[in-house]
Amino acid sequence: MHPVSPDTLVRALHWRYATQWFDPARKIPEETWLALEQALVLSPSSIGLQPWKFIVITDAALKTRLLPASFDQAKTVDCSHFVVFTVRKNLGHDHVDRHIARMAEVRGVTPESLGKFRRMATGNLDKARSEERLDTWQTHQVYIALGQFMASAAVIGVDTCPMEGIDPEKFDGILDLKETGYATVVACAAGYRRTDDKYADTKKVRFKPEDVIVRR
């Protein structure tokens, strides 16, 4: 493994901004996109449950259908890849069992050997469900994946724009999600900035490190 230098990371994060205008003629190369898909797949989540699906949209007609549900934001159709982040609602024991089956497959162990983990995971879900915070808890996980996706994109020179300015219920209808158990949370446009996007050169406004970082 050859990690990027600290300077490379910081420069990439300074370069990144919420891109407002994408160049519709520029598409993300397949190799680059596959790396970003891996960034999504490798996103961390609480107990490793991965309560999500990422819907990657490149079809122009489908993007156009989503445009009104995105309040007519041009980035929805102009970006190269439009990613819809969805969460599994009312996460149940079946999802835990699916995760355990995958753990057993990847690590070469038996599902039975993971019984202690299963009891812990299902217990946490049941507790959250009884406290009526299960969906909220799982929805928070999606934002971890969104952050990892945007940071990863910046490091390899791909522009992004997170989009909460969408109508999730309309997205669910257009994407036929209503009977799947998954629901739209947020979206993210990815591609390459237009050369005339004035926001690209606008200085970032952030509080000073000493105002937001506490060292103890």
KAJOHU-V551752 format. One record per pair of residues at least 12 apart in sequence whose C-alpha atoms are under 10 Angstrom apart, sorted by the first residue. I is the first residue (numbers start at 1). J is the second residue. If there is no record, write none. Layout:
I | J
I | J
This chain:
4 | 155
8 | 155
9 | 151
9 | 152
9 | 154
9 | 155
10 | 155
11 | 154
11 | 155
12 | 151
12 | 152
12 | 153
12 | 154
12 | 155
12 | 156
12 | 157
12 | 158
13 | 150
13 | 151
13 | 152
13 | 153
13 | 154
13 | 155
14 | 154
14 | 203
14 | 204
15 | 154
15 | 155
15 | 157
15 | 159
15 | 200
15 | 201
15 | 204
16 | 150
16 | 151
16 | 153
16 | 154
16 | 155
16 | 157
16 | 158
16 | 159
16 | 160
16 | 161
16 | 200
16 | 204
17 | 150
17 | 154
17 | 159
17 | 160
17 | 161
17 | 162
17 | 193
17 | 199
17 | 200
17 | 201
17 | 202
17 | 203
17 | 204
18 | 150
18 | 159
18 | 160
18 | 161
18 | 162
18 | 163
18 | 188
18 | 189
18 | 193
18 | 199
18 | 200
19 | 75
19 | 79
19 | 159
19 | 160
19 | 161
19 | 162
19 | 189
19 | 190
19 | 191
19 | 192
19 | 193
19 | 194
19 | 197
19 | 198
19 | 199
19 | 200
20 | 73
20 | 74
20 | 75
20 | 79
20 | 159
20 | 160
20 | 161
20 | 189
20 | 193
20 | 194
20 | 197
20 | 198
20 | 199
20 | 200
21 | 73
21 | 74
21 | 75
21 | 76
21 | 78
21 | 79
21 | 161
21 | 191
21 | 192
21 | 193
21 | 194
21 | 195
21 | 196
21 | 197
21 | 198
21 | 199
21 | 200
22 | 74
22 | 75
22 | 76
22 | 77
22 | 78
22 | 79
22 | 80
22 | 159
22 | 160
22 | 161
22 | 189
22 | 190
22 | 191
22 | 192
22 | 193
22 | 194
22 | 195
22 | 196
22 | 197
23 | 75
23 | 78
23 | 79
23 | 80
23 | 191
23 | 192
23 | 193
23 | 194
23 | 195
23 | 196
23 | 197
24 | 74
24 | 75
24 | 77
24 | 78
24 | 79
24 | 80
24 | 191
24 | 192
24 | 193
24 | 194
25 | 78
25 | 79
25 | 80
25 | 191
25 | 192
25 | 194
26 | 78
26 | 79
26 | 80
26 | 191
26 | 192
26 | 193
26 | 194
27 | 58
27 | 78
27 | 79
27 | 80
27 | 81
27 | 190
27 | 191
27 | 192
28 | 79
28 | 80
28 | 81
28 | 158
28 | 159
28 | 190
28 | 191
28 | 192
29 | 80
29 | 191
32 | 153
32 | 156
32 | 157
32 | 158
33 | 80
33 | 81
33 | 153
33 | 158
33 | 190
33 | 191
35 | 152
35 | 153
35 | 156
36 | 148
36 | 149
36 | 150
36 | 152
36 | 153
36 | 156
36 | 158
36 | 190
37 | 54
37 | 56
37 | 149
38 | 149
38 | 152
39 | 145
39 | 146
39 | 148
39 | 149
39 | 150
39 | 151
39 | 152
39 | 153
40 | 53
40 | 54
40 | 85
40 | 144
40 | 145
40 | 146
40 | 147
40 | 148
40 | 149
40 | 150
40 | 152
41 | 53
41 | 54
41 | 145
41 | 149
42 | 145
42 | 148
42 | 149
43 | 141
43 | 142
43 | 143
43 | 144
43 | 145
43 | 146
43 | 147
43 | 148
43 | 149
44 | 141
44 | 142
44 | 144
44 | 145
44 | 148
45 | 138
45 | 140
45 | 141
45 | 142
45 | 143
45 | 144
45 | 145
46 | 121
46 | 137
46 | 138
46 | 140
46 | 141
46 | 144
47 | 96
47 | 99
47 | 117
47 | 120
47 | 121
47 | 124
48 | 96
48 | 99
48 | 103
48 | 121
48 | 141
49 | 91
49 | 95
49 | 96
49 | 98
49 | 99
49 | 100
49 | 121
49 | 138
49 | 141
50 | 87
50 | 88
50 | 95
50 | 96
50 | 99
50 | 138
50 | 141
50 | 142
50 | 145
51 | 86
51 | 87
51 | 88
51 | 89
51 | 90
51 | 91
51 | 95
51 | 96
51 | 99
51 | 135
51 | 138
51 | 139
51 | 141
51 | 142
51 | 182
52 | 85
52 | 86
52 | 87
52 | 88
52 | 89
52 | 138
52 | 139
52 | 141
52 | 142
52 | 145
52 | 182
52 | 183
52 | 184
52 | 185
53 | 84
53 | 85
53 | 86
53 | 87
53 | 88
53 | 142
53 | 182
53 | 183
53 | 184
54 | 82
54 | 83
54 | 84
54 | 85
54 | 86
54 | 87
54 | 142
54 | 145
54 | 146
54 | 184
54 | 187
55 | 81
55 | 82
55 | 83
55 | 84
55 | 85
55 | 86
55 | 175
55 | 184
55 | 187
56 | 81
56 | 82
56 | 83
56 | 84
56 | 85
56 | 187
56 | 188
56 | 189
57 | 76
57 | 77
57 | 79
57 | 80
57 | 81
57 | 82
57 | 83
57 | 84
57 | 189
58 | 77
58 | 79
58 | 80
58 | 81
58 | 82
58 | 83
59 | 77
59 | 80
59 | 81
59 | 82
60 | 76
60 | 77
60 | 78
60 | 79
60 | 80
60 | 81
61 | 77
62 | 77
62 | 174
62 | 175
63 | 75
63 | 76
63 | 77
63 | 78
63 | 79
63 | 81
63 | 82
64 | 76
64 | 77
64 | 78
65 | 77
65 | 171
65 | 174
65 | 175
66 | 166
66 | 167
66 | 170
66 | 171
66 | 174
66 | 175
67 | 166
67 | 171
68 | 166
68 | 167
68 | 170
68 | 171
69 | 165
69 | 166
69 | 167
69 | 168
69 | 169
69 | 170
69 | 171
69 | 174
70 | 163
70 | 164
70 | 165
70 | 166
70 | 167
70 | 168
70 | 170
70 | 171
70 | 187
71 | 165
71 | 166
71 | 167
72 | 165
72 | 166
73 | 163
73 | 165
73 | 166
75 | 160
75 | 161
75 | 163
75 | 188
75 | 189
75 | 190
75 | 191
75 | 193
76 | 161
76 | 163
76 | 187
76 | 188
76 | 189
76 | 190
77 | 189
78 | 189
78 | 190
78 | 191
78 | 192
78 | 193
78 | 194
79 | 159
79 | 160
79 | 161
79 | 188
79 | 189
79 | 190
79 | 191
79 | 192
79 | 193
80 | 159
80 | 160
80 | 189
80 | 190
80 | 191
80 | 192
81 | 160
81 | 188
81 | 189
81 | 190
81 | 191
82 | 160
82 | 161
82 | 187
82 | 188
82 | 189
82 | 190
82 | 191
83 | 146
83 | 162
83 | 163
83 | 186
83 | 187
83 | 188
83 | 189
83 | 190
84 | 146
84 | 162
84 | 163
84 | 168
84 | 171
84 | 172
84 | 175
84 | 183
84 | 184
84 | 185
84 | 186
84 | 187
84 | 188
84 | 189
85 | 139
85 | 142
85 | 143
85 | 145
85 | 146
85 | 182
85 | 183
85 | 184
85 | 185
85 | 186
85 | 187
85 | 188
86 | 139
86 | 142
86 | 168
86 | 172
86 | 177
86 | 181
86 | 182
86 | 183
86 | 184
86 | 185
86 | 186
86 | 187
87 | 135
87 | 136
87 | 138
87 | 139
87 | 140
87 | 141
87 | 142
87 | 181
87 | 182
87 | 183
87 | 184
87 | 185
87 | 186
88 | 135
88 | 138
88 | 139
88 | 180
88 | 181
88 | 182
88 | 183
88 | 184
89 | 134
89 | 135
89 | 136
89 | 138
89 | 139
89 | 180
89 | 181
89 | 182
89 | 183
90 | 125
90 | 129
90 | 132
90 | 133
90 | 134
90 | 135
90 | 136
90 | 138
90 | 181
90 | 182
91 | 122
91 | 125
91 | 126
91 | 129
91 | 134
91 | 135
91 | 138
91 | 181
91 | 182
92 | 122
92 | 125
92 | 126
92 | 129
92 | 134
93 | 118
93 | 119
93 | 121
93 | 122
93 | 123
93 | 125
93 | 126
94 | 122
95 | 122
96 | 117
96 | 118
96 | 119
96 | 121
96 | 122
96 | 125
97 | 111
97 | 118
97 | 121
97 | 122
99 | 111
99 | 118
100 | 112
100 | 113
100 | 114
100 | 115
100 | 117
100 | 118
101 | 114
125 | 137
125 | 138
139 | 183
139 | 184
139 | 185
139 | 186
140 | 185
142 | 185
142 | 186
143 | 185
143 | 186
146 | 162
146 | 186
146 | 187
146 | 188
147 | 162
149 | 162
149 | 188
149 | 190
150 | 162
150 | 188
150 | 189
150 | 190
153 | 190
153 | 191
157 | 191
157 | 192
158 | 190
158 | 191
158 | 192
158 | 193
159 | 189
159 | 190
159 | 191
159 | 192
159 | 193
160 | 188
160 | 189
160 | 190
160 | 191
160 | 192
160 | 193
161 | 187
161 | 188
161 | 189
161 | 190
161 | 191
162 | 186
162 | 187
162 | 188
162 | 189
162 | 190
163 | 185
163 | 186
163 | 187
163 | 188
163 | 189
164 | 185
164 | 186
164 | 187
164 | 188
165 | 186
165 | 187
166 | 184
166 | 185
166 | 186
166 | 187
167 | 184
167 | 185
167 | 186
168 | 183
168 | 184
168 | 185
168 | 186
168 | 187
169 | 183
169 | 184
169 | 185
170 | 184
171 | 183
171 | 184
171 | 185
171 | 186
171 | 187
172 | 184
172 | 185
